[in-house]
Amino acid sequence: MKWLKINTVLLVAVLSFWVPSSQADTQFRVIVDASGSMLISDPDKLTSEALRLISNLAPEEKATLGIWLFGEEPRVLLPEAIVNKANKAKLASYVDSYLTQDVKTDLEAILKLLLDTPDSGDLKSGFNRHWILVTDGMVDISLDNEVNKASRDRILNELSAKLEERGIHLHTVSMTGYTDKDLLESLSLLTNATHTEVAIPEDLLDTFDRIFTQASPSDELPFDGNYFDVDDSIKELTLVVFHDGDVQPQVVKPDGSILPLETTKNLLVSVSSHYTLITIRNPASGKWQVNNADLERSNIRIITDLSAHATRVPPVIFQNEPISSTIALFQKDQVIKDEKILNLVDVKQTLVRLSGEQKETLFSRQMEKTKGQFKQRLGGVTESGNYELVSVLDGKTFSRQLSQFFTVHPAINFEGTNPSGNLVAFSAKPVNLKLNMLRSKVKLEFTDQNGTTEIEDMPLVGQGYWEKIVPVSANDNVKVRAQLIAFTQAGVRFEYWTPIWHFNRQGNDSPTVGLGDTSSDEILIPVASSNNDVMPVLVPPSISVVSESEESMTASPTDEEKQEVKSTTDEVLDEVSTLSTTEWIMYAVLNLGGILVIAGGVFLYRSMKKKRSLKRDDVDDV
């Protein structure tokens, strides 16, 4: 069936003369709080620098960017348009002068506006939508709390559903501890995006940098101290250097000369108060050096034919959900299978927990090489938060780094209430559609004051959530927790115990229900209870890894689980060499559409030609 693809390519080439081709594959829309309190939360206007940063990071002609402000009413700061030099310059002139003086923060109005705002015409079909919301407040459109609550409920129920349906990733950023964290975190979780609490305004830059990396991953170069090595396969590199105040970084080239921080033909420099972005085309091979920089926060993105690809880590990982990682090397679009080359490559993977400026390394270990790829299966993370999985490849003559950011959160929100009379109700609601509700189940464990334990299934209400209503007798004092036996939509199985709740009733009084002790020192768990032969890591806190040989001794995975841990090689090669049913239909439709357009064009051309001929005949007759 190659003729179908070839025919489609030819048709697209012909149609490109009729219809302008779209270039951008990523949409960035940034929503910025313009209330007066932002003057206190962000006195140095680091938000403006963050907006310039994401504009500078976005590859020209490959992404669109628009910026909106919200407060008492929404307004456009920068209309969405393709990222290019002209729009970058326009953004730079706008972001330093916008006012933050609004009294109210109408989040509902701005989300409605953006949902109703058409996408830019410069976007490809199937593009990725990444929206970023920066705020320091709560929903406060009125002095009446009931009005605010009604608006909040509409955001959480109606608008979040629309965001989810359209595949929008809404990354939320809290500038203070006074924001409605539950609302913002729920919006991000529902849309498979990250929620970040910024401890100090400077952290906003790192947050935007991480969001961009998550939206548009690329190969990187690792730092070795303040040095990094450039090999001859690198066509372009971009240094994102964070630094203090106006102290500019110093970049030393392999020949010992200082790189001038001025834009030239092969050098693009963007200087800001807290970061400097340097793009170098055709960089010289050898050892480079960077001085006067915060290297813990800085990174080096590259464009190269010798690249590394990793299995995708979902933006949201559930607590206790295992993480399977596979890495392969590619020369252009071809996987490298030469064992002589691969035997020279070592891959080290590190899991880091992010908390503001603090970075805590939880795990670090060499990956095993198996069948031309490097594999590792990590146990589930038990503590909520933002994490980074860093993979560093050392090929002796070259090096590569991959950074993958994700959020860890419980798969369900479990809570108890007292709906009426002597009843207590417990509900377990999924945080997003990644959880397969029909395959998963929830069990309730009741422990009374005598230590007697009973376990009951929690009924699934429709397909939306689990709920159990319990009558409470006089003088009952019971602890309750829920066990989630879960499957993701991809078939990955894991288990999770919720924090302990309790309910009690004094005599004939109404029962009370509340959250019990939730403290825990454990951050990481073994891979799964079914994997008995696991290899403990000697770095606390402990995490377990299943090697290739050990995986073969465990129970055989289901077809869906096999699909989840599909290798990077297969993912990339499948994309290059095979077509799904949907794609066959798409190509067929494109062919048919192309033929119709061309036929219509020919018919139109002939009609116009005939009219011109008749006009000439009329002129001759006169």
Salt bridges, closest charged atoms under 4 A:
GLU49 OE2 - HIS274 ND1 2.88
GLU60 OE1 - LYS85 NZ 3.33
GLU60 OE2 - LYS88 NZ 3.63
GLU80 OE1 - ARG29 NH2 2.85
ASP96 OD1 - ARG52 NH1 3.22
ASP102 OD2 - ARG75 NH1 3.14
GLU108 OE2 - LYS112 NZ 3.30
GLU108 OE2 - ARG154 NE 2.64
ASP119 OD1 - ARG29 NH2 3.70
ASP119 OD1 - ARG129 NH1 2.87
ASP153 OD2 - LYS149 NZ 3.03
ASP180 OD2 - ARG152 NE 2.55
GLU185 OE1 - HIS409 NE2 3.91
GLU197 OE2 - LYS181 NZ 3.27
ASP206 OD1 - ARG297 NH2 2.78
ASP209 OD1 - ARG301 NH2 3.09
ASP229 OD1 - LYS287 NZ 3.09
ASP231 OD2 - ARG400 NH1 2.83
GLU236 OE1 - ARG281 NE 3.87
ASP294 OD2 - ARG297 NH1 3.68
ASP305 OD1 - LYS235 NZ 3.33
GLU321 OE1 - LYS434 NZ 2.88
GLU339 OE1 - LYS369 NZ 2.82
ASP346 OD2 - LYS396 NZ 3.29
GLU383 OE2 - ARG353 NH2 2.55
GLU445 OE1 - ARG481 NE 2.79
GLU456 OE1 - LYS468 NZ 3.00
ASP457 OD1 - LYS443 NZ 2.84
GLU495 OE2 - ARG493 NH2 2.89
GLU560 OE1 - ARG439 NH1 2.30
ASP574 OD2 - LYS566 NZ 2.48
